[in-house]
Amino acid sequence: MPVISRRSPGAPLRVLVIAQSPLARAGLAGLLSDSPDLALVGQVSDEAVLDSLDVYRPHVLVWDTGYDPLSLLDMLADAAATGVTILALVSARDILQEAASALLEAGVRGVALQDISADGLLSALLAVDAGLVVLHPDAAPGVVARAGIDRVAPAQATLDAFTPREREVLTLVAEGLANKMIARQLGITEHTVKFHLNAILTKLGAQSRTEAVVKATRMGLLAL
């Protein structure tokens, strides 16, 4: 069984690109190449995945499943069984919902379309690494219920529910810093700040930055 690498707080996200087509691998690598929040550790074909996990030690696999994702279910399940997190990309919108249900059952943590933007791909990778489930809107109806995915109850949020980076962002939000200043202070992109802020709002059940700070303070998560 491959040994899966766990991400340390503040460390870049190690991503391994999987696709049968060399052009697809190159395209995904191009989307990921400019982000300071992740490290692209390698590019391999479908059948090489399991042998590559010990070599590249990725945190997340971004797997382009091509035009027939259902033919890869066994490979995906075998990879997911090692404990590695998988974001699967599907090429055709018309099979998205059917494919998403099967892919989630095989153990992937996210399903998106192949034409996802660079920002969308980064957000999806960070989200699945954080333990969230990512679904393209067209795949969502009925899929969540069938897969038995639970949402975290905001009222039960505690300090342990937040990642170290989310706690840093929450503290800086409470100090009144704008996203751009938070990004500069933490050495991350403004887009990543927005991702962390959305996760914070969700966990606290808040609709705004101000409400998040008030709720976090009442719960003892912040000392102002």
N, C-alpha and C positions, 0 to 999 in steps of 0.2 A: 504494500500500500504506500503510495507516495506521501511524503511528509509535506504538509501544507504550511506555508509561511504565514504567520499572523502579523498584521500591521501594527507597528508601534506608533503611539501618539506623535503626531507631527511629521512622521515619515511619509515620503511620497507613496502613492498607490501603485503597486507593481501590477501591470496589465499585460496579459499574453493574448495576442490576436490569433483567432482561429478562423480559417476559411479554406475551402478546397481550391478556390481560384486565386492564383498569385496576384491578379489585378485587384481582387476584393481585399486581399491582405494589405496590399500597398495603399489602397484607398483609405482603409481604416487607420493604418499607421500614419498617414498624412493628417487625418483629423486629430489624432492624439499627439502629434509631434511637438506642438507649441505650448502645451500646458505644463506649468511648473508644479502642478499638484499631483502629477503622476509620472511614472517611469515606464516607458514601453520596453519590456524586457525581451520580447521575441515575437516571431510570426511563424505559425506552423499549420500544416494541413490537418483535416479532421482526424485521420487515422493515427496521427503522431501525438495526439493530446496527452494521453496517459504517460507515455515515455518522456514527455517534455516537462511534466510538473516538477520532478526532482531537479531537473536541469535549470529551469528558469525561476522556480519558487514564486509563482504569481500569487497575488491576493485575489485578483478577479480575472476571469476569462471573458473576453468579448467575442462571441461566436457567431459568425455569419452563417446561417443555416441554409442559405440559397433558396432555390425554388421548391425544394421538397424537404421541409424541416422534419416531417414525420418519419422520414427514412433514417434520421440521426438520433432517434429517441434512445436507443440502447447505448450509443456512445455518450450522449449527454447524461444519461442516468449513471453510467459508470464513472464519469468525471465528477458528477455531483456527489456521488457516494464517497469520494475521497475527502470531502469537506470544502473543496474550493467553491467560491461563489461564481455564478455564471449569469451573464447578460446575453440573451439570445436575440439576434436580429433576423427578421423575416422579410423576404423580398416583396411579397405580394399582399396588398391590403385586403383582397377578397378572401384570403384564407387565414387572415390574422386571428380572428376569434377562435376558430377551430384549432389552429396551431398553438395559440396561447394556452388553452386549456391543457393540451397534451404536454406542452413544454413545462408548464408549472408542475404537473404531476410527475414529470421526469426529474424534477429537482432544481430547475433553473429559478433564479430570483427576479429576473426581469425580462420583458419581451417588448421589443421596439421594432420599428420599420427600418429597413436597410438604408433609407435615404435620410436618416436622422442627422441633424446638424452637429457641428463640433461641440457647441455649448450644450446641446441636448444630450449628446453622448457622455460628456464629462459629468453632467448632473446625474445621469442614470447610473454611471459607474460608481460615483460617490454614494449614491443612495443605496444601491444594493450592498456595497461594502459596509454601510452603516446598519444593515439588517432590515432595510425596508424592501418592499416588493414594488417593482416598477412595471406599469402596464401602459401601452399605448391606449389613448381614449377609445379607439375603435375595438379594442380587445376587452375592455372592461366589463361591458354588460354581461352579467351572469357568471363571469369567470371567477371573480373574487369569492362569491358564495360557494361555487362548486369546489374551489380549491381549499376552502376552509381557512382563509387568511383572516387573522384577527388584527384589530387595530388597538394601539395602546390607548388606554383610557386616560385622557388628559388630567383628570382629577387625581390620578394616582402617580403623577409625575414626581420624582424625587431627584436628588442630586445624582444618584446612580443612573438615572434614565438619560442623562446627558453625557455626550462624549467630552473629553478634555477640551477639544477645539470649540465645541458648542458652549461650554462654560466660559471660555475666553471671550467668545463673541458676545455672549449675554452680558458679561461684565462690562465690556466696552460700549455696548448699546446703552447700558444703565448710566455710563459716564457721559452719554450724549453724543458719541462719535458717529459720524455718517459712515456709510458703507465704504466709501473710498478711503477714509482715514483708518478704518478698521483693517481693510485690506493691506494698507501700507504698513501699519504697525505689526501685523501678524505675518507679513511676507507672503500673502496669498492673493489670488485674484479677486476682484470685486464680484465676479460671478459666483465664486465659491462662498464668499460672505453671504450672498443672497440665498444660496442653497442652505447654509447652516441656519440662517435666520428663519427660513421657512420651516425647517425641522424644529426649531425652538418654539415657534408659534403653534405648530401642530401639537407638540408634546404638552404645552401649557394650555391649549385650548383658547389661545388669544387671537384677536383680530388685528392687533396693531403692536408696534414696538412699545408704546406707552403701557398698553394693557399687559404685555408680556413682563415688563419690568415690575409693574404693580403686583401681578400674580406671583412672580418669582420672589419678590420681597416678602409678601404675606406668608409664603410657604417656607421661608427661611433659606431660600436658595441664593439670595443676595443680601449682603449687609451694607446698607447705604448710610 
